[in-house]
Structure formats: structure tokens, C-alpha cells
Amino acid sequence: MSSNNVMKTETRNFTRKVVHGHAAVILQNGAVLRGRTKDLSLGGVSLQLTDQLALGVSCNVIFEAPLNGNMVKVSATAKAIYCILSGTDGFRVGLQFVHLDAANNKTLAELML
């Protein structure tokens, strides 16, 4: 199998959109990790954090993104699916949404338009 075929099998399920805003990851022990959003999809969000996050960790994530000239907040339950060292800026963390309530799901859908 060529590397091109491998890449095609690893494509994401959702279109990504670059977004920049504040984010907070709240761990089950109550610890709060602060960072910035990098990109967003209907399935999850990529963040830049100063702290490393273990794979598979369940958390709550709250982030803001621009919508119609205003910053809106989205809150979701998520799990960490990747965490990679990103130069001197900390860690690039991928969170997959596990649960969004109806209001947050609607906001997320509007952000992706």
C-alpha cells in the first residue's frame, strides 16, 4: 500500500475550520488547563495547551469562537485523542466531542457554516 493510500484512510470525518479563541479544559479532578483554539469541526476541537494531556482522558471543554462578529462560547464533554509536543508553545491537543447539549450543538453547527 502506498503512503498516499494510507493518508486517504486516515482522513477526518468532518471538515475543519480554523478558529482562534480562549479555551479551558476542566479535568475530572477539577484542574483547569487554559489554552487557545486552533481549529474546530463538528466532531471535535484542536487546542494549544501549555500542559500535556493523557490520551483517552475525559474532560469538559469550554471554548470561544467568532460568530457574526461576536465571540460565542461552546461547552462540551470530550476525550483526548491526541497530544503532541508543539515546539516551544506547549502541546497540540485534539479533543473529540462525546456529548453536546442541543444549544451547544446548534452553536457549533452555526460556527461551521
Beta strands, then each sheet from edge to edge (+ up, - down):
strand 1: 17-18
strand 2: 22-27
strand 3: 32-40
strand 4: 44-49
strand 5: 58-67
strand 6: 70-85
strand 7: 91-99
sheet 1: 1+ 3- 2+ 5- 6+ 7- 4+
end
